[in-house]
Amino acid sequence: MKRWVSMLLVILFIVILMGCKEEESTPVTIKDYQITAYYTKGNKELLLAEQPVFYTDQNGADRITKLSIDSTRLFQEMDGFGAAMTESSAYLFSQMSEQDRQTVLQDLFGEQGIGISFVRLPMGASDFALSNYSYSDLPEGQTDLEMAHFTLERDQQYVIPMLKEMLAINPNVKIVASPWSAPGWMKTTGTMNGGSLKNEYMDAYVKYFVKFIQGYALEGIDIFAVTPQNEPLHQTTNYPTMYMTAQQQLTFVIKLKHAFDQANLDTLIITYDHNWDQPNYPMQILASTNGYNAVAGSGFHCYGGQVSAQAQVAETYPDKGIWFTECSGGGWATDFAANMTWNLENVFIGSINHFAKGVLMWNLALDDQDGPKNGGCPNCRGVVTIHEDGSYTRNEEYYFIGHFSAFVKQGARRIHTETTNVNVFATAFKNPDGSLVVVAHNKLRSSSSINLIIDGAKANIEIPASTSVTFVITEKA
């Protein structure tokens, strides 16, 4: 017995020695990096302004605030960042001279601009349209169960031409489409404003979606994803809306997925598309096996609840995606620095760190009267404001989006970040080309000195008060 114990001890000692030898023979190599920084300050002194290149320095002083990223810990793949091509936005672009229009579209979608790569498209009228319309508007008392009279004629006036110009600049833009309402004849109210979908018209409404995707494909425009209903828990007689319970949406998405499969459509279905305050709605869809199989994930808006609700859904259903699909600035929030802090903390860094694969603001463009409006929000703000003389103003939303869309490429993966200071928050990505991107925000009213630690490599940096910064990180040549 003692002999066996002695042998076991010898074996254990050899294993320990081998482990020590292996550890000693494979030391961790800390790379040197080149870092380019782009700053937007809350006082507007810098607006996505590039600063001189600097490098990691292993001998730099230790700072109390440390922002660390680990590029080996990968999370969701990113689809992009952007805003909505409402009919109002498309109309305003179309009224500009060709030169002015190309200037603003290049600024929004081009490589020399902010490179928007993700766009939302209302299916028919929203509260930002020239008037109410659907793709199946009929005289009172008539129906069209087979969608024989379906038409994209209205979208062909402004929306489709502007989408084509957008795609000519950036062919990789992904489009997610959302209806504000079914055609009025399908609804309990008989109008697009308020009410619910009548169940007897659900199959016709499924055909409506299929016709929409096929019609856009004939125009050379692919629809990446659809949501069954914008803000399904809200209805009003003031603009196109439609109330849809989770149970009704569950039935609808199952039918819709079957129809997509029958028509060989690979368009994704994103459920919910409403505020953070009702995560049980998408989870009710996902709790059903057929609902789970029908949808790609869930969409969220910013107008109620907390961004952490996204994580509640994502962690319960980790194989399903999360997309952030709408938030708007407006006349109720005019302080640039405060807007930047809230949006970075919640809509951008917040939603991404809570598993969002894409981030969308509301209107791409509005005019000086916050329109054209079709009811709804009286003082929403576009990403840009287009003036009567054809000039335009970049609003704060332009810079919020740009800190991500100009640097984080489609197919990038979010990577692990952590910070020792709750007032300096960040998210980070690994691009398909291997470059790293860190977007950080200092919400303090004083400058913050931090150690940016990249896979063990250290750089000492300053982030001014109320400032956002994007760091683009590549290996030092």
Secondary structure as GFF3:
##gff-version 3
##sequence-region A 1 477
A	DSSP	alpha_helix	2	25	.	.	.	ID=ss1
A	DSSP	beta_strand	33	41	.	.	.	ID=ss2
A	DSSP	beta_strand	49	55	.	.	.	ID=ss3
A	DSSP	beta_strand	65	77	.	.	.	ID=ss4
A	DSSP	beta_strand	80	84	.	.	.	ID=ss5
A	DSSP	alpha_helix	87	94	.	.	.	ID=ss6
A	DSSP	alpha_helix	98	109	.	.	.	ID=ss7
A	DSSP	beta_strand	118	123	.	.	.	ID=ss8
A	DSSP	alpha_helix	159	169	.	.	.	ID=ss9
A	DSSP	beta_strand	174	179	.	.	.	ID=ss10
A	DSSP	three_ten_helix	184	186	.	.	.	ID=ss11
A	DSSP	beta_strand	193	196	.	.	.	ID=ss12
A	DSSP	three_ten_helix	199	201	.	.	.	ID=ss13
A	DSSP	alpha_helix	202	218	.	.	.	ID=ss14
A	DSSP	beta_strand	225	226	.	.	.	ID=ss15
A	DSSP	beta_strand	241	243	.	.	.	ID=ss16
A	DSSP	alpha_helix	246	262	.	.	.	ID=ss17
A	DSSP	beta_strand	268	275	.	.	.	ID=ss18
A	DSSP	alpha_helix	280	287	.	.	.	ID=ss19
A	DSSP	alpha_helix	289	294	.	.	.	ID=ss20
A	DSSP	beta_strand	297	301	.	.	.	ID=ss21
A	DSSP	alpha_helix	308	316	.	.	.	ID=ss22
A	DSSP	beta_strand	321	326	.	.	.	ID=ss23
A	DSSP	beta_strand	329	330	.	.	.	ID=ss24
A	DSSP	alpha_helix	336	342	.	.	.	ID=ss25
A	DSSP	pi_helix	343	348	.	.	.	ID=ss26
A	DSSP	alpha_helix	349	353	.	.	.	ID=ss27
A	DSSP	beta_strand	356	363	.	.	.	ID=ss28
A	DSSP	beta_strand	365	367	.	.	.	ID=ss29
A	DSSP	beta_strand	380	381	.	.	.	ID=ss30
A	DSSP	beta_strand	384	386	.	.	.	ID=ss31
A	DSSP	beta_strand	392	394	.	.	.	ID=ss32
A	DSSP	alpha_helix	396	405	.	.	.	ID=ss33
A	DSSP	beta_strand	413	419	.	.	.	ID=ss34
A	DSSP	beta_strand	424	430	.	.	.	ID=ss35
A	DSSP	beta_strand	436	442	.	.	.	ID=ss36
A	DSSP	beta_strand	448	454	.	.	.	ID=ss37
A	DSSP	beta_strand	457	463	.	.	.	ID=ss38
A	DSSP	beta_strand	467	475	.	.	.	ID=ss39
###
